[in-house]
């Protein structure tokens, strides 16, 4: 499996702000990753409409805005697409030797822990929103996916307490970050191949005050 490399968080953040998109890099990458896991076709531009509604108050994306979003989408689609292909085409023996890495677009490891924790919350919250955009209904999920989504919901609520030992919280945060890919893979295995997975999300009139969630 070829290595997929995310762009730098700060570079994406600056580009999003330059083009007036009201979304952080973590929110954007989490949203797009959730959409791909929920069945969005990785070829084409079906992501454009939802991102316009979600991050640009429904206004069309400029060419510059589309370019920066496409950079993030292509990385998410390449990585998750490769993982899905490997999962569904490999034998049990091959899977035992395979490495399954899911990248998260977060601030650098040396960034402030509070900032990284906030970004992780944004990523997980918007990953779940991305599933919702693809028509994934929480009541119809399998037990494994239900548990994975529940864990991601819990992670989205975690925070850093400045009054507690920061070194200990940094280690706990690292452990939590390492667990997110497992939840994402659980969703990818089932949802990207589910019968009736939609390729064109419908999000009429979705504004910044009505961001999608699982229903």
mmCIF file of the C-alpha atoms, coordinates in Angstrom:
data_MODEL
# 
_entry.id   MODEL 
# 
loop_
_atom_site.group_PDB 
_atom_site.id 
_atom_site.type_symbol 
_atom_site.label_atom_id 
_atom_site.label_alt_id 
_atom_site.label_comp_id 
_atom_site.label_asym_id 
_atom_site.label_entity_id 
_atom_site.label_seq_id 
_atom_site.pdbx_PDB_ins_code 
_atom_site.Cartn_x 
_atom_site.Cartn_y 
_atom_site.Cartn_z 
_atom_site.occupancy 
_atom_site.B_iso_or_equiv 
_atom_site.pdbx_formal_charge 
_atom_site.auth_seq_id 
_atom_site.auth_comp_id 
_atom_site.auth_asym_id 
_atom_site.auth_atom_id 
_atom_site.pdbx_PDB_model_num 
ATOM 1   C CA . UNK A 1 1   ? 0.000   0.000   0.000  1.00 0.00 ? 1   UNK A CA 1 
ATOM 2   C CA . UNK A 1 2   ? 1.493   3.311   -1.040 1.00 0.00 ? 2   UNK A CA 1 
ATOM 3   C CA . UNK A 1 3   ? 2.034   5.952   1.595  1.00 0.00 ? 3   UNK A CA 1 
ATOM 4   C CA . UNK A 1 4   ? -0.399  8.852   1.671  1.00 0.00 ? 4   UNK A CA 1 
ATOM 5   C CA . UNK A 1 5   ? 0.859   12.088  3.181  1.00 0.00 ? 5   UNK A CA 1 
ATOM 6   C CA . UNK A 1 6   ? -1.403  14.805  4.534  1.00 0.00 ? 6   UNK A CA 1 
ATOM 7   C CA . UNK A 1 7   ? -0.524  18.450  3.891  1.00 0.00 ? 7   UNK A CA 1 
ATOM 8   C CA . UNK A 1 8   ? 0.690   20.473  6.880  1.00 0.00 ? 8   UNK A CA 1 
ATOM 9   C CA . UNK A 1 9   ? -2.076  21.651  9.200  1.00 0.00 ? 9   UNK A CA 1 
ATOM 10  C CA . UNK A 1 10  ? -0.862  25.255  9.326  1.00 0.00 ? 10  UNK A CA 1 
ATOM 11  C CA . UNK A 1 11  ? -0.615  25.474  5.527  1.00 0.00 ? 11  UNK A CA 1 
ATOM 12  C CA . UNK A 1 12  ? -4.157  24.196  5.075  1.00 0.00 ? 12  UNK A CA 1 
ATOM 13  C CA . UNK A 1 13  ? -5.413  26.506  7.834  1.00 0.00 ? 13  UNK A CA 1 
ATOM 14  C CA . UNK A 1 14  ? -3.871  29.550  6.153  1.00 0.00 ? 14  UNK A CA 1 
ATOM 15  C CA . UNK A 1 15  ? -5.286  28.581  2.752  1.00 0.00 ? 15  UNK A CA 1 
ATOM 16  C CA . UNK A 1 16  ? -8.791  28.006  4.124  1.00 0.00 ? 16  UNK A CA 1 
ATOM 17  C CA . UNK A 1 17  ? -8.760  31.406  5.794  1.00 0.00 ? 17  UNK A CA 1 
ATOM 18  C CA . UNK A 1 18  ? -7.359  33.064  2.669  1.00 0.00 ? 18  UNK A CA 1 
ATOM 19  C CA . UNK A 1 19  ? -10.305 31.771  0.662  1.00 0.00 ? 19  UNK A CA 1 
ATOM 20  C CA . UNK A 1 20  ? -12.872 32.657  3.307  1.00 0.00 ? 20  UNK A CA 1 
ATOM 21  C CA . UNK A 1 21  ? -13.944 29.123  4.244  1.00 0.00 ? 21  UNK A CA 1 
ATOM 22  C CA . UNK A 1 22  ? -15.393 28.903  7.756  1.00 0.00 ? 22  UNK A CA 1 
ATOM 23  C CA . UNK A 1 23  ? -13.923 25.529  8.615  1.00 0.00 ? 23  UNK A CA 1 
ATOM 24  C CA . UNK A 1 24  ? -10.721 24.345  10.277 1.00 0.00 ? 24  UNK A CA 1 
ATOM 25  C CA . UNK A 1 25  ? -8.407  21.775  8.647  1.00 0.00 ? 25  UNK A CA 1 
ATOM 26  C CA . UNK A 1 26  ? -9.486  19.159  11.200 1.00 0.00 ? 26  UNK A CA 1 
ATOM 27  C CA . UNK A 1 27  ? -13.179 19.854  10.609 1.00 0.00 ? 27  UNK A CA 1 
ATOM 28  C CA . UNK A 1 28  ? -12.714 19.614  6.847  1.00 0.00 ? 28  UNK A CA 1 
ATOM 29  C CA . UNK A 1 29  ? -10.643 16.431  6.888  1.00 0.00 ? 29  UNK A CA 1 
ATOM 30  C CA . UNK A 1 30  ? -12.946 14.765  9.408  1.00 0.00 ? 30  UNK A CA 1 
ATOM 31  C CA . UNK A 1 31  ? -16.020 15.691  7.340  1.00 0.00 ? 31  UNK A CA 1 
ATOM 32  C CA . UNK A 1 32  ? -14.548 14.425  4.072  1.00 0.00 ? 32  UNK A CA 1 
ATOM 33  C CA . UNK A 1 33  ? -13.254 11.232  5.720  1.00 0.00 ? 33  UNK A CA 1 
ATOM 34  C CA . UNK A 1 34  ? -16.705 10.525  7.141  1.00 0.00 ? 34  UNK A CA 1 
ATOM 35  C CA . UNK A 1 35  ? -18.283 11.069  3.736  1.00 0.00 ? 35  UNK A CA 1 
ATOM 36  C CA . UNK A 1 36  ? -15.839 8.652   2.086  1.00 0.00 ? 36  UNK A CA 1 
ATOM 37  C CA . UNK A 1 37  ? -16.444 6.040   4.787  1.00 0.00 ? 37  UNK A CA 1 
ATOM 38  C CA . UNK A 1 38  ? -20.169 6.543   4.303  1.00 0.00 ? 38  UNK A CA 1 
ATOM 39  C CA . UNK A 1 39  ? -19.981 5.643   0.628  1.00 0.00 ? 39  UNK A CA 1 
ATOM 40  C CA . UNK A 1 40  ? -19.032 8.815   -1.262 1.00 0.00 ? 40  UNK A CA 1 
ATOM 41  C CA . UNK A 1 41  ? -17.450 8.000   -4.617 1.00 0.00 ? 41  UNK A CA 1 
ATOM 42  C CA . UNK A 1 42  ? -13.749 8.823   -4.445 1.00 0.00 ? 42  UNK A CA 1 
ATOM 43  C CA . UNK A 1 43  ? -13.676 9.897   -8.087 1.00 0.00 ? 43  UNK A CA 1 
ATOM 44  C CA . UNK A 1 44  ? -15.560 12.967  -9.223 1.00 0.00 ? 44  UNK A CA 1 
ATOM 45  C CA . UNK A 1 45  ? -16.564 16.089  -7.314 1.00 0.00 ? 45  UNK A CA 1 
ATOM 46  C CA . UNK A 1 46  ? -19.608 15.056  -5.299 1.00 0.00 ? 46  UNK A CA 1 
ATOM 47  C CA . UNK A 1 47  ? -17.934 16.638  -2.275 1.00 0.00 ? 47  UNK A CA 1 
ATOM 48  C CA . UNK A 1 48  ? -18.268 20.163  -3.665 1.00 0.00 ? 48  UNK A CA 1 
ATOM 49  C CA . UNK A 1 49  ? -21.928 20.787  -2.752 1.00 0.00 ? 49  UNK A CA 1 
ATOM 50  C CA . UNK A 1 50  ? -21.711 19.610  0.858  1.00 0.00 ? 50  UNK A CA 1 
ATOM 51  C CA . UNK A 1 51  ? -18.515 21.572  1.485  1.00 0.00 ? 51  UNK A CA 1 
ATOM 52  C CA . UNK A 1 52  ? -20.108 24.692  -0.029 1.00 0.00 ? 52  UNK A CA 1 
ATOM 53  C CA . UNK A 1 53  ? -23.058 24.344  2.322  1.00 0.00 ? 53  UNK A CA 1 
ATOM 54  C CA . UNK A 1 54  ? -20.975 23.373  5.314  1.00 0.00 ? 54  UNK A CA 1 
ATOM 55  C CA . UNK A 1 55  ? -18.110 25.836  5.083  1.00 0.00 ? 55  UNK A CA 1 
ATOM 56  C CA . UNK A 1 56  ? -19.214 28.607  2.740  1.00 0.00 ? 56  UNK A CA 1 
ATOM 57  C CA . UNK A 1 57  ? -22.819 29.378  3.751  1.00 0.00 ? 57  UNK A CA 1 
ATOM 58  C CA . UNK A 1 58  ? -24.122 27.659  0.635  1.00 0.00 ? 58  UNK A CA 1 
ATOM 59  C CA . UNK A 1 59  ? -22.202 29.902  -1.736 1.00 0.00 ? 59  UNK A CA 1 
ATOM 60  C CA . UNK A 1 60  ? -20.289 28.305  -4.630 1.00 0.00 ? 60  UNK A CA 1 
ATOM 61  C CA . UNK A 1 61  ? -16.628 27.635  -3.962 1.00 0.00 ? 61  UNK A CA 1 
ATOM 62  C CA . UNK A 1 62  ? -14.125 29.789  -5.790 1.00 0.00 ? 62  UNK A CA 1 
ATOM 63  C CA . UNK A 1 63  ? -11.488 28.027  -7.864 1.00 0.00 ? 63  UNK A CA 1 
ATOM 64  C CA . UNK A 1 64  ? -8.931  28.690  -5.129 1.00 0.00 ? 64  UNK A CA 1 
ATOM 65  C CA . UNK A 1 65  ? -11.215 27.304  -2.420 1.00 0.00 ? 65  UNK A CA 1 
ATOM 66  C CA . UNK A 1 66  ? -11.968 24.207  -4.511 1.00 0.00 ? 66  UNK A CA 1 
ATOM 67  C CA . UNK A 1 67  ? -8.248  23.655  -5.030 1.00 0.00 ? 67  UNK A CA 1 
ATOM 68  C CA . UNK A 1 68  ? -7.407  23.617  -1.324 1.00 0.00 ? 68  UNK A CA 1 
ATOM 69  C CA . UNK A 1 69  ? -10.412 21.435  -0.451 1.00 0.00 ? 69  UNK A CA 1 
ATOM 70  C CA . UNK A 1 70  ? -9.518  19.059  -3.290 1.00 0.00 ? 70  UNK A CA 1 
ATOM 71  C CA . UNK A 1 71  ? -6.024  18.710  -1.835 1.00 0.00 ? 71  UNK A CA 1 
ATOM 72  C CA . UNK A 1 72  ? -7.469  17.492  1.462  1.00 0.00 ? 72  UNK A CA 1 
ATOM 73  C CA . UNK A 1 73  ? -10.151 15.354  -0.199 1.00 0.00 ? 73  UNK A CA 1 
ATOM 74  C CA . UNK A 1 74  ? -7.693  13.630  -2.526 1.00 0.00 ? 74  UNK A CA 1 
ATOM 75  C CA . UNK A 1 75  ? -5.517  12.566  0.388  1.00 0.00 ? 75  UNK A CA 1 
ATOM 76  C CA . UNK A 1 76  ? -8.490  11.262  2.389  1.00 0.00 ? 76  UNK A CA 1 
ATOM 77  C CA . UNK A 1 77  ? -9.969  9.508   -0.651 1.00 0.00 ? 77  UNK A CA 1 
ATOM 78  C CA . UNK A 1 78  ? -6.643  7.929   -1.666 1.00 0.00 ? 78  UNK A CA 1 
ATOM 79  C CA . UNK A 1 79  ? -5.900  6.639   1.818  1.00 0.00 ? 79  UNK A CA 1 
ATOM 80  C CA . UNK A 1 80  ? -9.370  5.334   2.659  1.00 0.00 ? 80  UNK A CA 1 
ATOM 81  C CA . UNK A 1 81  ? -9.883  4.020   -0.875 1.00 0.00 ? 81  UNK A CA 1 
ATOM 82  C CA . UNK A 1 82  ? -6.672  2.030   -0.672 1.00 0.00 ? 82  UNK A CA 1 
ATOM 83  C CA . UNK A 1 83  ? -7.649  0.682   2.737  1.00 0.00 ? 83  UNK A CA 1 
ATOM 84  C CA . UNK A 1 84  ? -11.096 -0.362  1.488  1.00 0.00 ? 84  UNK A CA 1 
ATOM 85  C CA . UNK A 1 85  ? -9.601  -2.065  -1.550 1.00 0.00 ? 85  UNK A CA 1 
ATOM 86  C CA . UNK A 1 86  ? -7.126  -3.960  0.623  1.00 0.00 ? 86  UNK A CA 1 
ATOM 87  C CA . UNK A 1 87  ? -9.788  -4.968  3.127  1.00 0.00 ? 87  UNK A CA 1 
ATOM 88  C CA . UNK A 1 88  ? -12.117 -6.360  0.491  1.00 0.00 ? 88  UNK A CA 1 
ATOM 89  C CA . UNK A 1 89  ? -9.594  -7.986  -1.853 1.00 0.00 ? 89  UNK A CA 1 
ATOM 90  C CA . UNK A 1 90  ? -7.066  -9.568  0.505  1.00 0.00 ? 90  UNK A CA 1 
ATOM 91  C CA . UNK A 1 91  ? -7.023  -13.029 2.000  1.00 0.00 ? 91  UNK A CA 1 
ATOM 92  C CA . UNK A 1 92  ? -6.972  -13.539 5.743  1.00 0.00 ? 92  UNK A CA 1 
ATOM 93  C CA . UNK A 1 93  ? -3.250  -14.285 5.604  1.00 0.00 ? 93  UNK A CA 1 
ATOM 94  C CA . UNK A 1 94  ? -2.558  -11.114 3.641  1.00 0.00 ? 94  UNK A CA 1 
ATOM 95  C CA . UNK A 1 95  ? -4.629  -9.036  6.051  1.00 0.00 ? 95  UNK A CA 1 
ATOM 96  C CA . UNK A 1 96  ? -2.674  -10.406 8.992  1.00 0.00 ? 96  UNK A CA 1 
ATOM 97  C CA . UNK A 1 97  ? 0.497   -8.880  7.529  1.00 0.00 ? 97  UNK A CA 1 
ATOM 98  C CA . UNK A 1 98  ? -1.067  -5.639  6.302  1.00 0.00 ? 98  UNK A CA 1 
ATOM 99  C CA . UNK A 1 99  ? -0.670  -2.292  8.011  1.00 0.00 ? 99  UNK A CA 1 
ATOM 100 C CA . UNK A 1 100 ? -3.791  -0.144  8.241  1.00 0.00 ? 100 UNK A CA 1 
ATOM 101 C CA . UNK A 1 101 ? -3.013  3.478   8.961  1.00 0.00 ? 101 UNK A CA 1 
ATOM 102 C CA . UNK A 1 102 ? -5.656  6.190   9.046  1.00 0.00 ? 102 UNK A CA 1 
ATOM 103 C CA . UNK A 1 103 ? -4.264  9.728   9.122  1.00 0.00 ? 103 UNK A CA 1 
ATOM 104 C CA . UNK A 1 104 ? -5.842  12.605  11.041 1.00 0.00 ? 104 UNK A CA 1 
ATOM 105 C CA . UNK A 1 105 ? -5.217  16.206  9.999  1.00 0.00 ? 105 UNK A CA 1 
ATOM 106 C CA . UNK A 1 106 ? -4.263  17.723  13.363 1.00 0.00 ? 106 UNK A CA 1 
ATOM 107 C CA . UNK A 1 107 ? -1.806  20.384  14.518 1.00 0.00 ? 107 UNK A CA 1 
ATOM 108 C CA . UNK A 1 108 ? 1.803   19.211  14.747 1.00 0.00 ? 108 UNK A CA 1 
ATOM 109 C CA . UNK A 1 109 ? 2.883   17.035  17.667 1.00 0.00 ? 109 UNK A CA 1 
ATOM 110 C CA . UNK A 1 110 ? 4.773   19.949  19.195 1.00 0.00 ? 110 UNK A CA 1 
ATOM 111 C CA . UNK A 1 111 ? 1.732   22.253  19.095 1.00 0.00 ? 111 UNK A CA 1 
ATOM 112 C CA . UNK A 1 112 ? -0.093  23.273  22.267 1.00 0.00 ? 112 UNK A CA 1 
ATOM 113 C CA . UNK A 1 113 ? -1.936  20.305  23.770 1.00 0.00 ? 113 UNK A CA 1 
ATOM 114 C CA . UNK A 1 114 ? -5.133  22.312  24.196 1.00 0.00 ? 114 UNK A CA 1 
ATOM 115 C CA . UNK A 1 115 ? -5.092  23.167  20.490 1.00 0.00 ? 115 UNK A CA 1 
ATOM 116 C CA . UNK A 1 116 ? -4.508  19.543  19.504 1.00 0.00 ? 116 UNK A CA 1 
ATOM 117 C CA . UNK A 1 117 ? -7.318  18.369  21.777 1.00 0.00 ? 117 UNK A CA 1 
ATOM 118 C CA . UNK A 1 118 ? -9.717  20.899  20.274 1.00 0.00 ? 118 UNK A CA 1 
ATOM 119 C CA . UNK A 1 119 ? -8.730  19.794  16.767 1.00 0.00 ? 119 UNK A CA 1 
ATOM 120 C CA . UNK A 1 120 ? -9.297  16.130  17.639 1.00 0.00 ? 120 UNK A CA 1 
ATOM 121 C CA . UNK A 1 121 ? -12.763 17.011  18.927 1.00 0.00 ? 121 UNK A CA 1 
ATOM 122 C CA . UNK A 1 122 ? -13.458 18.857  15.671 1.00 0.00 ? 122 UNK A CA 1 
ATOM 123 C CA . UNK A 1 123 ? -12.210 15.918  13.586 1.00 0.00 ? 123 UNK A CA 1 
ATOM 124 C CA . UNK A 1 124 ? -14.344 13.299  15.323 1.00 0.00 ? 124 UNK A CA 1 
ATOM 125 C CA . UNK A 1 125 ? -17.448 15.503  15.448 1.00 0.00 ? 125 UNK A CA 1 
ATOM 126 C CA . UNK A 1 126 ? -17.220 16.216  11.747 1.00 0.00 ? 126 UNK A CA 1 
ATOM 127 C CA . UNK A 1 127 ? -16.399 12.635  10.820 1.00 0.00 ? 127 UNK A CA 1 
ATOM 128 C CA . UNK A 1 128 ? -19.754 11.680  12.329 1.00 0.00 ? 128 UNK A CA 1 
ATOM 129 C CA . UNK A 1 129 ? -21.364 14.597  10.471 1.00 0.00 ? 129 UNK A CA 1 
ATOM 130 C CA . UNK A 1 130 ? -19.855 13.266  7.249  1.00 0.00 ? 130 UNK A CA 1 
ATOM 131 C CA . UNK A 1 131 ? -21.510 9.907   7.843  1.00 0.00 ? 131 UNK A CA 1 
ATOM 132 C CA . UNK A 1 132 ? -24.789 11.720  8.379  1.00 0.00 ? 132 UNK A CA 1 
ATOM 133 C CA . UNK A 1 133 ? -24.411 13.580  5.082  1.00 0.00 ? 133 UNK A CA 1 
ATOM 134 C CA . UNK A 1 134 ? -24.188 10.236  3.310  1.00 0.00 ? 134 UNK A CA 1 
ATOM 135 C CA . UNK A 1 135 ? -27.533 9.109   4.660  1.00 0.00 ? 135 UNK A CA 1 
ATOM 136 C CA . UNK A 1 136 ? -26.153 6.851   7.382  1.00 0.00 ? 136 UNK A CA 1 
ATOM 137 C CA . UNK A 1 137 ? -28.870 6.372   9.988  1.00 0.00 ? 137 UNK A CA 1 
ATOM 138 C CA . UNK A 1 138 ? -27.667 5.660   13.493 1.00 0.00 ? 138 UNK A CA 1 
ATOM 139 C CA . UNK A 1 139 ? -30.638 3.422   14.292 1.00 0.00 ? 139 UNK A CA 1 
ATOM 140 C CA . UNK A 1 140 ? -29.721 1.096   11.412 1.00 0.00 ? 140 UNK A CA 1 
ATOM 141 C CA . UNK A 1 141 ? -26.041 0.617   12.191 1.00 0.00 ? 141 UNK A CA 1 
ATOM 142 C CA . UNK A 1 142 ? -24.568 -2.739  13.136 1.00 0.00 ? 142 UNK A CA 1 
ATOM 143 C CA . UNK A 1 143 ? -23.468 -3.237  16.763 1.00 0.00 ? 143 UNK A CA 1 
ATOM 144 C CA . UNK A 1 144 ? -19.790 -2.830  15.790 1.00 0.00 ? 144 UNK A CA 1 
ATOM 145 C CA . UNK A 1 145 ? -20.335 0.437   13.923 1.00 0.00 ? 145 UNK A CA 1 
ATOM 146 C CA . UNK A 1 146 ? -22.720 1.695   16.617 1.00 0.00 ? 146 UNK A CA 1 
ATOM 147 C CA . UNK A 1 147 ? -19.990 1.143   19.195 1.00 0.00 ? 147 UNK A CA 1 
ATOM 148 C CA . UNK A 1 148 ? -17.363 2.809   16.984 1.00 0.00 ? 148 UNK A CA 1 
ATOM 149 C CA . UNK A 1 149 ? -19.555 5.887   16.482 1.00 0.00 ? 149 UNK A CA 1 
ATOM 150 C CA . UNK A 1 150 ? -20.340 6.014   20.204 1.00 0.00 ? 150 UNK A CA 1 
ATOM 151 C CA . UNK A 1 151 ? -16.632 5.964   21.022 1.00 0.00 ? 151 UNK A CA 1 
ATOM 152 C CA . UNK A 1 152 ? -16.012 8.778   18.526 1.00 0.00 ? 152 UNK A CA 1 
ATOM 153 C CA . UNK A 1 153 ? -18.839 10.766  20.119 1.00 0.00 ? 153 UNK A CA 1 
ATOM 154 C CA . UNK A 1 154 ? -17.212 10.299  23.531 1.00 0.00 ? 154 UNK A CA 1 
ATOM 155 C CA . UNK A 1 155 ? -13.826 11.341  22.157 1.00 0.00 ? 155 UNK A CA 1 
ATOM 156 C CA . UNK A 1 156 ? -15.379 14.477  20.677 1.00 0.00 ? 156 UNK A CA 1 
ATOM 157 C CA . UNK A 1 157 ? -16.373 15.533  24.206 1.00 0.00 ? 157 UNK A CA 1 
ATOM 158 C CA . UNK A 1 158 ? -12.958 15.044  25.757 1.00 0.00 ? 158 UNK A CA 1 
ATOM 159 C CA . UNK A 1 159 ? -10.969 18.066  26.834 1.00 0.00 ? 159 UNK A CA 1 
ATOM 160 C CA . UNK A 1 160 ? -7.775  19.041  28.603 1.00 0.00 ? 160 UNK A CA 1 
ATOM 161 C CA . UNK A 1 161 ? -7.889  20.195  32.214 1.00 0.00 ? 161 UNK A CA 1 
ATOM 162 C CA . UNK A 1 162 ? -5.186  22.782  32.817 1.00 0.00 ? 162 UNK A CA 1 
ATOM 163 C CA . UNK A 1 163 ? -5.327  22.031  36.550 1.00 0.00 ? 163 UNK A CA 1 
ATOM 164 C CA . UNK A 1 164 ? -4.292  18.410  36.051 1.00 0.00 ? 164 UNK A CA 1 
ATOM 165 C CA . UNK A 1 165 ? -0.870  16.966  35.284 1.00 0.00 ? 165 UNK A CA 1 
ATOM 166 C CA . UNK A 1 166 ? -0.201  17.997  31.684 1.00 0.00 ? 166 UNK A CA 1 
ATOM 167 C CA . UNK A 1 167 ? 2.367   15.278  31.007 1.00 0.00 ? 167 UNK A CA 1 
ATOM 168 C CA . UNK A 1 168 ? -0.120  12.629  32.062 1.00 0.00 ? 168 UNK A CA 1 
ATOM 169 C CA . UNK A 1 169 ? -2.849  14.209  29.950 1.00 0.00 ? 169 UNK A CA 1 
ATOM 170 C CA . UNK A 1 170 ? -0.511  14.387  26.963 1.00 0.00 ? 170 UNK A CA 1 
ATOM 171 C CA . UNK A 1 171 ? 0.041   10.633  27.199 1.00 0.00 ? 171 UNK A CA 1 
ATOM 172 C CA . UNK A 1 172 ? -3.678  9.995   27.563 1.00 0.00 ? 172 UNK A CA 1 
ATOM 173 C CA . UNK A 1 173 ? -4.324  12.210  24.548 1.00 0.00 ? 173 UNK A CA 1 
ATOM 174 C CA . UNK A 1 174 ? -1.775  10.256  22.536 1.00 0.00 ? 174 UNK A CA 1 
ATOM 175 C CA . UNK A 1 175 ? -3.552  7.016   23.454 1.00 0.00 ? 175 UNK A CA 1 
ATOM 176 C CA . UNK A 1 176 ? -6.921  8.432   22.428 1.00 0.00 ? 176 UNK A CA 1 
ATOM 177 C CA . UNK A 1 177 ? -5.578  9.650   19.073 1.00 0.00 ? 177 UNK A CA 1 
ATOM 178 C CA . UNK A 1 178 ? -4.174  6.188   18.406 1.00 0.00 ? 178 UNK A CA 1 
ATOM 179 C CA . UNK A 1 179 ? -7.619  4.641   18.978 1.00 0.00 ? 179 UNK A CA 1 
ATOM 180 C CA . UNK A 1 180 ? -9.504  6.825   16.481 1.00 0.00 ? 180 UNK A CA 1 
ATOM 181 C CA . UNK A 1 181 ? -8.219  4.978   13.364 1.00 0.00 ? 181 UNK A CA 1 
ATOM 182 C CA . UNK A 1 182 ? -9.620  1.711   14.698 1.00 0.00 ? 182 UNK A CA 1 
ATOM 183 C CA . UNK A 1 183 ? -13.070 3.293   14.915 1.00 0.00 ? 183 UNK A CA 1 
ATOM 184 C CA . UNK A 1 184 ? -12.708 4.750   11.418 1.00 0.00 ? 184 UNK A CA 1 
ATOM 185 C CA . UNK A 1 185 ? -11.705 1.373   9.972  1.00 0.00 ? 185 UNK A CA 1 
ATOM 186 C CA . UNK A 1 186 ? -14.727 -0.258  11.605 1.00 0.00 ? 186 UNK A CA 1 
ATOM 187 C CA . UNK A 1 187 ? -16.976 2.262   9.870  1.00 0.00 ? 187 UNK A CA 1 
ATOM 188 C CA . UNK A 1 188 ? -15.121 1.923   6.565  1.00 0.00 ? 188 UNK A CA 1 
ATOM 189 C CA . UNK A 1 189 ? -15.402 -1.868  6.467  1.00 0.00 ? 189 UNK A CA 1 
ATOM 190 C CA . UNK A 1 190 ? -19.176 -1.862  6.719  1.00 0.00 ? 190 UNK A CA 1 
ATOM 191 C CA . UNK A 1 191 ? -20.461 1.471   5.480  1.00 0.00 ? 191 UNK A CA 1 
ATOM 192 C CA . UNK A 1 192 ? -18.426 2.020   2.321  1.00 0.00 ? 192 UNK A CA 1 
ATOM 193 C CA . UNK A 1 193 ? -19.788 -1.236  0.901  1.00 0.00 ? 193 UNK A CA 1 
ATOM 194 C CA . UNK A 1 194 ? -23.293 -1.174  2.340  1.00 0.00 ? 194 UNK A CA 1 
ATOM 195 C CA . UNK A 1 195 ? -26.264 -1.711  0.002  1.00 0.00 ? 195 UNK A CA 1 
ATOM 196 C CA . UNK A 1 196 ? -27.782 1.584   -1.033 1.00 0.00 ? 196 UNK A CA 1 
ATOM 197 C CA . UNK A 1 197 ? -24.757 3.699   -0.167 1.00 0.00 ? 197 UNK A CA 1 
ATOM 198 C CA . UNK A 1 198 ? -25.409 7.001   -1.837 1.00 0.00 ? 198 UNK A CA 1 
ATOM 199 C CA . UNK A 1 199 ? -22.890 8.731   -4.058 1.00 0.00 ? 199 UNK A CA 1 
ATOM 200 C CA . UNK A 1 200 ? -24.441 12.185  -4.153 1.00 0.00 ? 200 UNK A CA 1 
ATOM 201 C CA . UNK A 1 201 ? -25.261 13.599  -0.729 1.00 0.00 ? 201 UNK A CA 1 
ATOM 202 C CA . UNK A 1 202 ? -28.351 15.757  -0.577 1.00 0.00 ? 202 UNK A CA 1 
ATOM 203 C CA . UNK A 1 203 ? -28.049 18.676  1.815  1.00 0.00 ? 203 UNK A CA 1 
ATOM 204 C CA . UNK A 1 204 ? -30.635 21.288  0.780  1.00 0.00 ? 204 UNK A CA 1 
ATOM 205 C CA . UNK A 1 205 ? -30.347 24.618  2.561  1.00 0.00 ? 205 UNK A CA 1 
ATOM 206 C CA . UNK A 1 206 ? -27.734 23.485  5.026  1.00 0.00 ? 206 UNK A CA 1 
ATOM 207 C CA . UNK A 1 207 ? -26.217 26.527  6.750  1.00 0.00 ? 207 UNK A CA 1 
ATOM 208 C CA . UNK A 1 208 ? -23.544 26.995  9.387  1.00 0.00 ? 208 UNK A CA 1 
ATOM 209 C CA . UNK A 1 209 ? -26.191 26.911  12.129 1.00 0.00 ? 209 UNK A CA 1 
ATOM 210 C CA . UNK A 1 210 ? -27.568 23.547  10.982 1.00 0.00 ? 210 UNK A CA 1 
ATOM 211 C CA . UNK A 1 211 ? -24.570 21.306  10.582 1.00 0.00 ? 211 UNK A CA 1 
ATOM 212 C CA . UNK A 1 212 ? -25.531 17.674  9.897  1.00 0.00 ? 212 UNK A CA 1 
ATOM 213 C CA . UNK A 1 213 ? -25.451 14.922  12.471 1.00 0.00 ? 213 UNK A CA 1 
ATOM 214 C CA . UNK A 1 214 ? -26.381 11.264  12.516 1.00 0.00 ? 214 UNK A CA 1 
ATOM 215 C CA . UNK A 1 215 ? -30.115 10.869  12.936 1.00 0.00 ? 215 UNK A CA 1 
# 
